[in-house]
């Protein structure tokens, strides 16, 4: 079976598409040696992320076992996770601790 998306760590809540995915497609998503089907709710371009599990507004986005941002809205399983619903937490001066 072909792999459509990958998840590298079991803590990750997003998968990365390794090919263009179409709305309604059951994406074969690989986590370790297991293939987990996820029905995508909208077109997902190659290299983009989608929710591997339901993500609540305010929840950290985890990819490759690392926090890469925070959800600005609920992201249901299978939906595109991108700039429209994720804010970056890196390089933001307003989130840095003040130096004493």
N, C-alpha and C positions, 0 to 999 in steps of 0.2 A: 504494500500500500504506500502511495506517495505521501510525503509529509507536506502539509500546507502551512504550518506555523510551529514555532518552538517556544518552550518555556524552559529556562535553564535551572531554576531553583524552585523547590517546592513552596517557598514563601512568596514567590512572585504572584502578582495578581493581574499581570498583563502578559500576553503572548505577542510574539513578533511574526508577522506574515512573511513567509519565504517565497511567496508568489502573490499575484493579484488575486483577491478573493471577492466573490460576488455575493450580494445580499441573498440570504436564504441558503447559501452553501453550507454544507456540513464540513467544517475544516478539521482535518486530521492533525491534531496538535500533539507534538511529542514533548513529554516530560519524562526525563530519564529514558527508560526503555519502553515506556507505556505510551500508546496512542490514545488520546482522549478527544472524542468528537465535540466540537463546539459549533453551533449554528450561528453564523455571523448575521447580524441584524442590518447591516448596510455594507456597501462596497468598501473594502479595505485595500489600499494600495500596497504593493510590495514594500517591505521594510517598515511599514507602519505597525502600530500596536493596536490591540483590541483587548477588551476586558476578558480575562480568562475566568474570572468569577465576578459576581456582583461587587461593585465598589461604591461605597457611600461618599457623599459630599464631605470633604475635609479629611478623608482617609489618605494616607501616603500611597503613592504609586511605587510599586516594587518591580524592578526589572533587573535580571542578573543578580538577584539577592541584595540590590542596593536601592535606596530611596532616590528616585529621579524627579519627584515632584509631588504635588498634592491635588486631589480631585476638587474641582470648583463646582461640580454638580454630580449627582448620582450617575454612575456609568453601568448600565445593566450588562450582564454577561453577553459577549458577542458583539458589543458595540465599539465603534472606533474610539480609541483613547488618544487624543492629540491636543493641539493648542486650544481647541474650542472648549475643552473640559479638564485641562491640566494646567496648573501654574508651576513654573520652575521654582525651586527653593535654593538654587545655586547662583552665586554672583549678585545676590540682592542685598544691598546695604541696609535695608530696613529690617532684615532678619538677623543681622550680625549683633553679637553682644557688644555693648559699649566697653571700651578699654578703661580701666580704672587708673 
